[in-house]
Amino acid sequence: MTQELIASKTVITPEEMLEHWQGHRRVTRKVIEAFPETELFNFSVGGMRPFADLAMEMISMGMPGIDGIVSGKWAKYEEGNNRPQTKEALLDLWDELTEKLNRLWPQIRPERFLEIDLAFGQWEGPIHFTLFYFIDNEIHHRGQGYVYLRALGIEPPAFWDRG
């Protein structure tokens, strides 16, 4: 793939894409922080999973996902069965992934975003699609967290405040 083709398909830069994702991650972190500890791990509505489980899904996808995006070598996707038992430990894992994304992101070759890959050995598509999936999945589950917080009488963080 030539640089001209890559440039002609660019809507945002890789750095802007990372900032967009990290902005969503900052909002989701605020949602985790807003939960009382017990409810973070136990509260659910309508049979949905507790928010700690949803956050672990995001972490379980992102940790090996960034490795696969960078290297093209994908581990099998496995949801985090060993979820932490405290809010602090969950936030530590969240922050560990944030740091890992920032550290590995610059290693992604620009043409990589257009390459077709089989993420986790099961989802085929261009890397940019995989990234959008990670972000969309997070937004979807964060929406569930907003419902939980409102059901608990807690005002959720503003979805647009990504600072």
N, C-alpha and C positions, 0 to 999 in steps of 0.2 A: 504494500500500500504506500503510495507516495505521500509526501508531506502536503502536496497541493490538495489531494483528495481529503486528507485528514482536516486540513484547514478549511476546506469548503463545507465540511459537515459539522464544524464546531459551532455550537450555540453558546456554550460557556466553556471556560478553561477547566482543566483538571483541578486546579487550585480552587476555583469557584465551586466546583462540584463537591469537593471535600468540605469546604466551608458550609455549603448548603446542608450536607449530611450532618456535619458536626453541630450546626444550628438546631436541627431537629433533635439530635442527641442531647443537647443542653436543655431543651424543653422537657424531654422525657426524663432526664435526671431530676428536674424540678418536680415532676409528677411523683417519682419515687420518693423524694424528700418530703412531699406533702402528706404521704400516708402515715398514719400512726403505725408503729411497728407490727403490732398483732394483726391489724387489718391488711397490711401489705402482704402478709403470708397466708391469711386465712379467709378474707372477705371476698365474696363473689356475688354476682347477680345472674339469675337465670341459668345456672349450671356452667357459666364460663369459668375459666381458671383464675385463681388469684393473680394479682398484678405482679407479684414476685416471679411467678411462673412465666408470665408473658415477657417480663424483662429478661429472664434467663433464656428464653427462646431467641431474643434479639442478640444477646451476648453469644449464645451457642452458634448462631449463624455468622456473626461478625468476626469472631476470633479466627476460625479457620477460613472464613470467607475472604478476608483480606490476603491471607497467604495464597489461596487459590487464584485470586485476581492477579497478584504479583507474579507468581511462579507458573501458573497453569497446572499445578499439581493440587488436586482437590482431595481432601479427606472426605470420608463418608459423613453425611450430616447426621448428627445425633443430638437430640435436644438434651439440654443440661439436666441430668437426673440428680446431680449432686449440687442442688441449689444451696446457697448459703443460708444460714439460719438467723442472721441478723441484717437489719437494714444497712448498717455500717459495712458489713462484708459484701453485700450486694453492690453498694455504691463503690467499694474498692474495685470490684470486678468491672463495673461500668467504666471507672476511670482508667483501669488498666487497658481496656479496649480502646478508649479514646486516645491514649498515648500510643498504642500500637498502630492505630490508623494514621496518626500524624507522622509516625516514624517510617512506616512502610509505604505510604502513599506516593512519595516522590520517586519510588522505584518502579512505578507503573509506567511503562513505555506509552507514549501518546497513541500509537496505533493499536495498542492492546484493547482500548475501549471499544473498538469496532470488531475485534476478533470474536468468532463463535467458539464457545467453550461449553463443556458439560459440567455445570456447577454441581458440586457434591455428587457427581456421577449420576445425576438424575434430571437436572433442569438445563436444557440446551437453549442457547441463545447468545447474542452479543453481550460482552461484558457490561456495557452501559445498561442493558436491560436488567442484568443481575443486580447491579447497583441500585437501579430504580426499584427493583423488587425489595431489596433490603430496606430502603427508605419507606416505601409504601407499606410494607409489613409493620414497620415501627409506628407509622402514623395510625394505622388501623388499630393496633393494640393500645397505643396511647389514648385513642378515643374511648376504648373500653375503660381505661384507667380514669378518664374524665367522668364517665358514668358512675364508676365506683365511688370516686371522691364526692360527687354531688349526692349520691345515695347516702353517704356518710355525713352529709351536711358540711362538707369542706369545699371551699371555692378552689377550683383547679387553677394552675398557673395559666396566664394568657398564652394561647397557642401561637400567637404571632410574635411573642417576645423571645427571640432566640439568643439573647445576650447572656 
